[in-house]
Amino acid sequence: MSLDPRQLAAHDRAVQRGEAGYIDPLTGLFVMTARYLGERGFCCGKGCRHCPYPPEEQRRAGRPGS
């Protein structure tokens, strides 16, 4: 999935501020940051946009389409 530069900028700003997520500038939805997801300590398998876990761990967790 290729992200729009505005989405990447919003993600980067949220990470720099130490925030758990950001409002996607294109959809208005709340999106969790890779930093937050990594600090959580496990992959939930729900297909998070910025999932920091390797593909094999995402598959084990049941990520859709993996």
N, C-alpha and C positions, 0 to 999 in steps of 0.2 A: 504494500500500500504506500503510495506516495502522498506525502502531506503537503499542503499549501504552505508557503513561507510564513503566512500569518499565524498558522497553527503552530509551526515550529518556534516562532518568536514568542508566542504566548506560553508555550511549554518552557522555554528557556528562562523567561522572566519569572515564572512560578518557581522553578528550581532555584534560581538565584535568591529568591525571597524566602526559601524554605517552606513554601506552601505545599499542601498535599495535592493540589490540582489547580485547574484553571477553567474558565468558561471558554469553550471553543468559539472563536470569532465567526465561524461559518454556520454552525448549527445551534449555538446557544446552550449546548449540553455541557455538563461538568465532566471533565476528563482528568483522571489521576495521573500524576507525573511518574516517570520511571524511578526517580529517587524515592518517592513514597512507596511505590510498589516493591522496590528492592528492600527497603527498610522493614516492610511488613514481614518479610522472611519466607514467603512461599508463593507459588503461583496458584491462583484460584481456578484457572482453566476457563475463564469466561471470555477470553479473547481481548484483553485490555490493549488499547492502542499503543501504549508505551511499555509493554511488558518487557522487563529486563532479563527474564529467564530464558535459558537456551531452549531450542525447539524440542529436544527430547523431554525436558521437564514439563514443557507446556503440553505435550502429547499425554504424558502420564497423568497430568491434572485434568485431562479431558477437554482441552481447548478445541472449539469447533473448527473444522476444516484442516486440522493438523494431522 
